[in-house]
Amino acid sequence: TARCNHYRVDKYSSIMIDTCHYSVPDHLVGKLVFAKVYSFKVLVFHNDRLVAEHAKMHDYHQWSFKLEHYTNTFRRKPGALASSTALRQTDPYLHSLYQQYYIGKERDFIDLVI
């Protein structure tokens, strides 16, 4: 069973469920999305299409970011990638790949992520 509800995407490209923020693709800022909240995961839909899936967080005021949700933002502002929380929370292999080969080549790294 799941708890279902509609949420508006905030300016950080996230929705807040039970005091925790979950990222969604950045082109959805300001739009309504539909979320199914299970005890172990959160599924987010827009126009009946799955746009995000996150592990459910159970502590208070946590943030779950996925790097692929911010590709449009990082294409416009590539300098923001290096200090972003989304990069820190990404797969350790992908993070080390950025550190070794893509510092200063953020646009190329974003193309790789897509």
C-alpha positions in Angstrom: 0.0 0.0 0.0 1.1 3.6 -0.6 0.1 7.0 0.5 -0.7 9.1 -2.6 -0.8 12.8 -2.9 -0.1 15.8 -5.2 2.9 18.0 -4.5 4.1 21.3 -6.1 7.8 21.3 -7.1 9.7 24.1 -5.3 12.4 26.3 -6.6 15.1 23.7 -5.6 13.4 21.2 -7.9 12.3 19.1 -5.0 9.1 18.1 -3.2 8.7 17.9 0.5 7.2 14.7 2.0 7.2 14.4 5.8 9.8 17.1 6.3 12.2 15.5 3.8 13.0 16.8 0.4 13.2 14.6 -2.7 14.5 15.9 -6.0 12.6 15.8 -9.3 13.8 16.8 -12.8 14.5 20.6 -12.9 12.1 21.3 -15.8 9.2 20.6 -13.4 9.8 23.6 -11.1 6.5 25.1 -10.2 4.4 22.2 -11.6 2.3 19.7 -9.7 3.5 16.1 -9.5 1.8 13.0 -8.1 3.8 10.9 -5.5 3.2 7.4 -4.2 4.9 7.1 -0.8 5.7 3.6 0.3 7.4 2.6 3.5 10.7 2.0 1.7 10.5 4.2 -1.5 9.0 7.3 -3.1 7.8 7.2 -6.7 7.1 10.6 -8.4 4.9 10.9 -11.5 4.2 13.7 -13.9 1.6 13.3 -16.6 1.3 9.6 -15.7 5.1 9.1 -16.3 7.6 8.1 -13.7 10.0 10.9 -13.3 11.8 10.1 -10.0 12.4 7.3 -7.6 14.0 7.7 -4.2 14.6 5.5 -1.1 12.2 6.7 1.6 14.0 8.7 4.3 12.8 8.3 7.9 14.7 11.0 9.8 13.7 14.6 9.9 14.8 17.4 7.5 16.9 15.2 5.1 17.5 15.9 1.4 17.8 13.4 -1.3 19.2 14.7 -4.6 19.9 12.9 -7.8 22.5 14.5 -10.2 20.5 13.6 -13.3 17.6 15.7 -12.1 19.7 18.9 -12.4 21.2 18.5 -15.9 19.4 21.6 -17.3 20.5 23.7 -14.4 24.2 22.6 -14.6 24.2 23.2 -18.4 23.3 26.8 -17.7 25.5 27.1 -14.7 28.4 24.6 -15.0 30.4 26.2 -12.2 27.8 25.2 -9.7 28.4 21.5 -10.2 31.7 21.3 -8.2 30.1 22.5 -4.9 26.7 20.9 -5.4 25.0 18.6 -2.9 23.7 16.5 -5.9 27.3 15.7 -6.8 28.2 14.9 -3.2 25.2 12.5 -3.0 25.9 10.8 -6.4 27.3 7.3 -6.9 30.9 7.3 -5.4 32.3 6.0 -8.7 30.7 8.8 -10.7 32.0 11.3 -8.1 35.6 10.0 -8.3 35.4 10.1 -12.1 34.5 13.8 -11.9 37.3 14.4 -9.4 39.9 12.6 -11.6 39.0 13.7 -15.1 36.4 16.4 -15.3 37.4 19.2 -13.0 37.2 22.3 -15.2 35.3 20.3 -17.8 31.8 20.4 -16.2 29.9 20.6 -19.4 31.5 17.4 -20.7 30.7 15.7 -17.4 27.0 16.7 -17.6 26.9 15.2 -21.2 28.4 12.0 -19.7 25.7 11.8 -17.0 22.9 12.2 -19.5 
